[in-house]
């Protein structure tokens, strides 16, 4: 049973992870690979709304996606976007990245090779990965404007979509830990964490929501 306090803390962390950017026209969209097809849906919606003329889907596989997407996350995203009406000519696939840093660097290399001029990127991720994606992209691709986007979900709706509240809170906690430790390792720019969010994180750790934490010497 997850306590009322734990849910309140999780909501604080959830809200912090979202950048609350307003979508606007960008040079292209980059959809970060994961288990969550809503990333591809959001990218397709942005294309059809005229916000971007091109989409890059990036991602190989992880232990959590291999069974669901045997051909890779980016390939599965492309297939989903095609079903939603995005033309094949508007999609590039980057099938090798296995973490957020590689999502950015490999997508950048792909676009440079393709001769695509990039001044701004609609950066699409799972809702609770917005801030991590933003901080990583700003570190690894300076000079480009990043606008974050994800499926418009509140925490209860996201929990329902996953079907495991404890796992979702574990993921929120793990994502926040990385925001704290990865800037020190050069993987992302520093993000200020409000005191109430940090206190919520610490309470959740004490309550055992720690399965997605990494040892502090583990690299990204």
C-alpha positions, 0 to 999 in steps of 0.5 A: 500500500502506497501512503497518502504522503508518498503520493503527495511527494510523488506528485511534487516530483512529477510536476518538477520533472516537467518543463511546462514549455509551450509547444511552438514551431521548431526545425524538427522533433526528436522522439526519445526511445522508451517503452512508451508509444505516446512519444511517437503519438506526440511527435506525429501530432506535432507534425500534423499540426505543422509544428515540425517538418521532420521527426527523428526517432532515436533508440535501440533497446533496453531490458524493458523494451526488447520483448515489446519492440524486438526491432528497436524503439526507434523502428517501433516509433516510426511504424506507429507514426506511419500508422498515424499518417506521418509520411515516410519522407518526414521520418529519420530513424536513429537505431543505436542509442541506448541512453539519453546522452546517446539519443542526443549525440547520435541524433545530432550526428545523423542530422549533420550527415543528412545536411539538416540545418537545426536551430531548434528542436521539439524534444519529446519524451515520457512526461517525467523525463522532460527535465532530464532530456532538456538538461542533457540536450543543453549540455551536449548540443549547445546553441540549439533551442530545445522545447520539451513536449510529452503526452499531456498526462497527470500522474494518476493517468500515467500510473493507470497507463503503466499499471504499477504505482510503485514502479512509476514512483521508483522511476520518478525518484531515479530520474531525479537522482540523475538530475542531481548527480549527472551534472557533476559527471559532465552529462547534463547542465545543472538544474536547481531542485526546490527544497520541497521537491528535494525533501519529497525525494528524500522521503520517498527514498526512505520509504523504499522507492529506490529500485531505479537509483544508480550507484553514485559512481555509475556512468550515464 
